[in-house]
Amino acid sequence: MVNVRLHDQGTAPTCPFRHDDALEPDPFLTRMRVEAPVAKVRMPYGEGEAWLVTRYDDVRTVTSDRRFSRAALVGRDFPRITPAPIAQSEALNLMDPPALNRVRGLVARAFSTSQVEALRPWTRRTTEELLEDLARQGPPADVVGHLADRLPLMTICELLDVPEADRPLMRRWATAMMSMRAADRTTAADAKAAMRAYFDRLTAARRREPGNDLVSAMAVARVGDDVLTDAELSVLAMLLVVTGHDTTTYQIANFTYTLLTHPGHLDLLRRRPEALPRAVEELLRFVPFRQGVGIPRVATEDVRLGDVTIRAGDAVHVSYLTANRDESVFPRADELDFDREDAAPHVAFGHGNHHCLGSHLARMVLQEAVGGLLARFPTLRLAVPAREVRWNTVSIWRYPLTLPVTW
């Protein structure tokens, strides 16, 4: 184990931030939460050290306190786990209030819960069609290739009206951008530039000739005389297509694997399908769906957090994964429990001003995918021993490369 120091004394440890043992929690991060909940660390990429915050209450403080800024990252080679930064300087996730509130307000007018619910029947029909393809293929058949890799991308592209011929590009670019390998730095940067150029063209076309899609709705959304700029619209569309399918793709596979390796919970959902929405929330809390941490913040003044003083200008990362396993907030946090009573809200979608814009879409797609899979295949089970499932070892996301099932 790495010897972690709590304060500024000595050299901060370099965090491995790579744990590929199926969906087991990263033991390094778990130890940090217990022994050094606010500690300085070194990241694989970027300049300097960063604070790593791992307890639930502290994570919520950092993500909601305006003394911690995302906008202050612009122009900095900030500490991170990917060779090239994923976020763009004009992106929503590098804004602070009031600019952030302005953009989120405009997006909310176009991307509402009611619009997502209106898409649910289409998502359900599409899920049923994909599951019929899976049934024709097997058993055995691959949940990843037939459902997880396809449904979320189809759904967000339907919402944004991305031409069908272009949809494989979205998947390829998003996958390239999420690599943690140093050798993939140029490929990741090229993918981000290519995707940005694509959405510059697509959003300009929707401004000229709006349709009935989400991009067009964002292009014409107004609060008074205020509209999104061309750059804001392009980066938002790009952000939505990446975040609107990437994590959900992996979570469909992760949730299926988790249920198939927890037969008691699987049986509960088969007997009580009405419990699915609550089960999805617990799975979101329980499953460690990514490696390490995401985008940090910068302290704009000295801030006392616990018994540590974070100095102005310091970068601060939070771990939502460890916050979701904090025993002081979630009793028996390492147990999957679909009947948790009075549970605190999980932070799988973040917290504060940067709470995920597409969380309502992700929830809907996960409910339809998991619910449809269990209904269509009531005897579903793994077609190989769990130890033989192969896992991704390159991306920031944790997920099975294939998930062979039988019934």
N, C-alpha and C positions, 0 to 999 in steps of 0.2 A: 504494500500500500504506500501511497505518497504521503510524506510527512507534511501536513498542512499547518501553516502558521496563521494565527488569528489576526495579527495586526501588521504593521508596516515593517517589523523587524525581520531581517534576513531576506532571503530570496523567495519570492512567491513561487509555488509549484506550478508546473505546466500541466494543465488538465488534459487527460487523454481524450475525454469526450467521444469515446468510441466503444460501445458495448454491443456486441452482436449475438448475445446468447438469447435467441428467440425474443420473447417479450419480457424478459426479466428486467427489473429496474437496474439502472447503472449503479453498481456498488460504490463507486467513487462519489457520485452525487449524493447517495444516501448517507454515506459517512460524513460528507460536508454538512448536510442538514443537521446531523446529530452533534458533531464535534466542532464545527466551524461554520455556523449558519450565515455569517457575514465575513468573508475572507477574500484577500487578494490572491489572484491567480494569473497565470500567463496562458494566453490562448495560442492555438497552432498558427494563426495568421494575424496580421495587423501589428501596429506599434504599441509598445508599452504594456502595462498591466491593467487589469480590470478587477473590480469587486464582483464577487459572485454571491448572490442572495438566494437562499434556498428554503426558508421557512414561509409557510402560508401567509401569516400576518405581515411579515416584512415584504414579501413579494407584492402583496396588495398595496402596501404603503408606497413602494417605489413606483408602481405602475399608475398610481392615482395622484401622487404628490407633484405639483407643478414645478418644484425645485429640481426635478429630474427631467431633462429635456431630450427629445429625439432630434429636434431641429439642429441642436448643437453638434450633431454627428456629421453634418454636411461639410465636405471638404477634409474630413479627418480619415486617416488610415486606421480605423478603430479596431480593437481586438475582436476577433471573430473565429468561427470554426470552418469557414469556407475560404478558398484561395482568393476569390473575387467577391466583393460585396454583392448581395442579391438585390437589395433595395436601390432605387434610383433617387437622385436628389430632389426631383419634383414629386416624389411619391407621397401618398397619404401617410404612410408609416414612418416618414421622416418629417412630419409636421407637428407643431405644438398649437394649442389654442392661442389666439382666436382663429388663426388660419385653418387649423384642423376642424374646428366646429363649423366653419363656413362650408368647407368641402363636404364634410359628413352630412350636413344639413341638405345640401343639394343632392347628394347621392340617395339619401333616405327618401326623398320625394319620388325617386325613380325606382328604387329597389326596396319595396316594402314587403312586409310579411304576407300581405294579401296577394301580392303578385307571385310570390313563391308558392303559396297555397294553390293559386290558380294553375300552376304548373304541375301540381301533384298528380292529377289524372294522367297526364302525358308521361310522367316519370313512372307511374305504376304500369301503364301499358307497355312502355319500353322495357321495364324490368321483366315483365311476363314474357315478352318476345325473346329477350336474352336468355332467360331461364329455359325456354323451350329449345333454343339452340343448344344449350348445355345438356339438356335431356337427350337430344338426338345424338350428341357426341359421345355420351357415356352410358353407363359408368365403366371405368372411372373417367372423370372430367376435371378440368382445371377452373376453379372459381376465379382465379386471378385473370386468366385470359378471356374467359367468357362473360364475366360480370364486372369485376372490380376495375379492370383496365378500361372498360368501355362505358359503363353507365354514367359516372360523374362527368366525363368529358363530353358525352353526348348531351347531358342535361345543361351544363353551363353554356355550351355552344349553341344549343337551342334557344336559351335565354338571350344570348348576345347576338344570335343570328350570324355566327361564323360559318362561312360556306363549308359544306361537307368535305369538299376536296382539300381544304386547308387544315382540317382538324388534326390529322396526324402530325403536322408541323408543330401545333401547340404542345402536343405530348412530348415530342422530341426536344423542343427548346426547353420546356419546363424541367425535364429530366436532366438535361445537360447543366442547367443553372444550379442544381441542387447538389452537385458532386462536392465531396470533401477532399478529394485527392489533389495534391499540388500539381500533378501532371495535367490536370484538367482545367487549369486556370484560364488558358486562352480559349479553350472550347466553351467554357461557361460564359466568358465575357462576350464571345462572338454570338452565342445563343441569345443573350440578353439584348444585344444590339440589333440582331435580326428580328426578334420579337417586337422590339420598340418600333423599328421601321415599319413593320407590318401594321401595327396598330395606329401609327401616324397616318398611314394611307387609309385604313378602314374607317377611322373616326372622322377624317376629313370628308370622306364620301358620305357618311351618315349625317354630317352637318349640312351638306348640300341637299341631300335627299333623305330625310328621316323616314324610318319605317316604324314597325310596331315592336321593335326589340329593345332590350335594356340599354344598349349603346345609344340608340336614338333618343330614348327617354332621358338619359343623362345629358345628352347634347342640348336638349331643349328645356331642361329643368331650370326653373328660375326661383329665386327668392328676391322679390322686388325686381331690380334691374340687374341683379348679379347672376352670372352664368359661369360655368366651368370654362377655364381657358383651354385652348387647343392642347397644350402640353398636359394639363391636369386630366383632360378627358382621355387622352391616349394612354397615359400611365395608369389611370384607374381601370380602363378596359383591360390592359395587360395584367394588372394586379388581380382583377376579378377572374380572368380565365385561368391564371396560375393557381391562385388560392381556392378558386371555386371548384377545381377538380383534383388537384394534386394530393392534398392530405386525405380527402374523402376516398380517393382511389385506394390508398393504402389502409385506411381504416375499415373499409368493407372487408378486405382480406384479414386484417388483424382481428376484427370483431368475430369473424367466422371462425378463425383459428382458436380464439379464446373460448368461444362457446363449445366448439367440438372437443376441446381439452378440459372443459368443465361440464361434464354430462348432467350434473344436478341442475345447473342453471339452464342448460339447454332444455331439459325436461320441463322446467318451470315455464319457460316461454311457450313451449308446445301446448301445455295445459292452460296457460293464461296469456293468450296473445295480446290481450288488452294491456299487459304490463310492459309492452315493448318500448314505449316512449321513456318510461322510467329506467328501463334496462339500458337503453342507449346512453342516457345521462351517466349511469354508473360505469359503463364501459368507457366513456370519454374520460372519466376520472381515473380509471384503473389502468388503462393501456398506455404504456410509455411509447408514444407513436413517433418520437423523433430522437435524434442524438443531441446531447448537450443543450445549447441555448440558442436564442434567436438574435434579434436586433437589440443592442444595448441602449442605455440612456446615459446622459452626462449630467453630473451634479452642477448646478449653476451657482451654488453657494455651499458652504460647509453644512453638512447635515449629520445629525447624530442618529444612528440606527442601532438600537440595542446598546452595547457597550463600545461601539466603534464609531469614529468620526470619519465620514466620507468627505474628502476635501473638494472644494470647487474645482471643476475641470476633470475630475476622475470619471472614467467610464464605469458603468454599473450594469451587469447582466443579472437577470433573474431566471430561475428555473421553475417553470410551471409544472414540470414533471414531478419534482420533489415536493412542491407545494401541495400537489394532489395526493401525495402519500404521507402527509404530515399527521402523525398520530395524535397530536394535540388538538386537531380539528376534526379528523375523520377516525373515530375509534375503529380498531382492527383495519387500519388503512390498507394493509397488504392483502386483505380478503375481498373477493368480489361478492357484493351483497346487493341484490336487486330490491331489497326491502328496507334499505336504510331509512331510519326515522330521523327527522329534524336535521338532515345533513346540510352542511354549509354548501354554498354553490361551488362547483369545481371551477378551475381556471384553465381548462383545456383550450378555450377560445380567447385566453388572455383576460385582462381586467382593465378598467379605467377607460380613458379616452381612445385607446387603441384596441379595445375589444373587437374581435373579428367582425367585419361588416357582413360577411356571408354566413354567419353561424346559423341563421334560420334556414338557408338553403342546404347547408351540410346536414343539419338534423333531419330535414325532410328526405334527402336522398338516402341517408343511412337507415332511416326507418323503413323506407320502401324496399331497399335492397335486402336488408336482413330479414324483415318480415316476409317479403316475397320468397326468399330462398327457403326459409323454414316451412312456409305453407306449401310450396311446390314439392319439397322433398322431405316429408315427415320422418324418414328414416336416415337422413343425411349423417354421414360420418367420414372421418379421414380415411383415405385409401392407402395411406402409408403410416408407419409409426411416426409419432410427433417428432421424434429425434431426427428423422430423415427429411423433414421439411427444410428446404434451403432458404437462407435469408440474405437480403441485400447487405453488402458490406462496403458500399461506396457513398451512397447518398446520405443527406442529413436525416432522411426518413427511415424508419425501421418497418420492414414489411417482408413477407414471404415472396420469393421470386415466382414460385408456383404454389398452388394449394390443391393437390389432387384429392378429390372426394368421391365417395361412392354412396349408394343408397339401395 
